[in-house]
Amino acid sequence: KAGVTQTPRYLIKTRGQQVTLSCSPISGHRSVSWYQQTPGQGLQFLFEYFSETQRNKGNFPGRFSGRQFSNSRSEMNVSTLELGDSALYLCASSLETGQETQYFGPGTRLLVL
Amino acid sequence: DQQVKQNSPSLSVQEGRISILNCDYTNSMFDYFLWYKKYPAEGPTFLISISSIKDKNEDGRFTVFLNKSAKHLSLHIVPSQPGDSAVYFCAAIMVGGSEKLVFGKGTKLTVNP
């Protein structure tokens, strides 16, 4: 089975712009979670989608949003980018929501200038 | 409030010796714990897990110990190899609940040849 894929792998944006990141889960997986990784904060949960519905949301501002499509693919959008949004954004999939084992993609490294 | 804590940001050991990575948690509702390993520029990969009904789980060179009364778990790697050098994340979840996987900030392990 193919693993979790994320596109693009690298992205450079400027402050004020918006960005959309894409994640394709492992085939058959219905839950997709997004995380932000920064050196100082480690892995922080953004949100989880299951069956096209947001199931959980972390403590991030409303500029961070996401959605999931009927084929379980998910997108994450960040509007009005700030310098502090520079991070590695990781997507993880699991069979069902609340599943303990998640499988991570390689991440999208976003740099905001 | 950090529910999963990895108090050592880094650890350095000699090849062939034991590596012990520690993790503490505060939420007594967690009933499943996982360790992920992350190389630079890659997403985390699942390493080993343990259910709260057990106090030890072993998989090759990797053993996880759980002390529920102390809300503490540890990952032992014996013998350590240079290829084990990575960032190790401890994670916890309430299985079957609507809660998400909660990660510690990670411990960077360096195994010196």
Boltz contact constraints between the chains, C-beta under 6 A:
constraints:
  - contact:
      token1: [A, 42]
      token2: [B, 105]
      max_distance: 6.0
  - contact:
      token1: [A, 42]
      token2: [B, 106]
      max_distance: 6.0
  - contact:
      token1: [A, 43]
      token2: [B, 103]
      max_distance: 6.0
  - contact:
      token1: [A, 45]
      token2: [B, 100]
      max_distance: 6.0
  - contact:
      token1: [A, 48]
      token2: [B, 100]
      max_distance: 6.0
  - contact:
      token1: [A, 56]
      token2: [B, 100]
      max_distance: 6.0
  - contact:
      token1: [A, 90]
      token2: [B, 43]
      max_distance: 6.0
  - contact:
      token1: [A, 98]
      token2: [B, 96]
      max_distance: 6.0
  - contact:
      token1: [A, 98]
      token2: [B, 97]
      max_distance: 6.0
  - contact:
      token1: [A, 100]
      token2: [B, 32]
      max_distance: 6.0
  - contact:
      token1: [A, 100]
      token2: [B, 93]
      max_distance: 6.0
  - contact:
      token1: [A, 100]
      token2: [B, 95]
      max_distance: 6.0
  - contact:
      token1: [A, 101]
      token2: [B, 46]
      max_distance: 6.0
  - contact:
      token1: [A, 102]
      token2: [B, 101]
      max_distance: 6.0
  - contact:
      token1: [A, 104]
      token2: [B, 43]
      max_distance: 6.0
  - contact:
      token1: [A, 104]
      token2: [B, 44]
      max_distance: 6.0
  - contact:
      token1: [A, 105]
      token2: [B, 43]
      max_distance: 6.0
  - contact:
      token1: [A, 106]
      token2: [B, 42]
      max_distance: 6.0
  - contact:
      token1: [A, 106]
      token2: [B, 43]
      max_distance: 6.0
  - contact:
      token1: [A, 107]
      token2: [B, 43]
      max_distance: 6.0
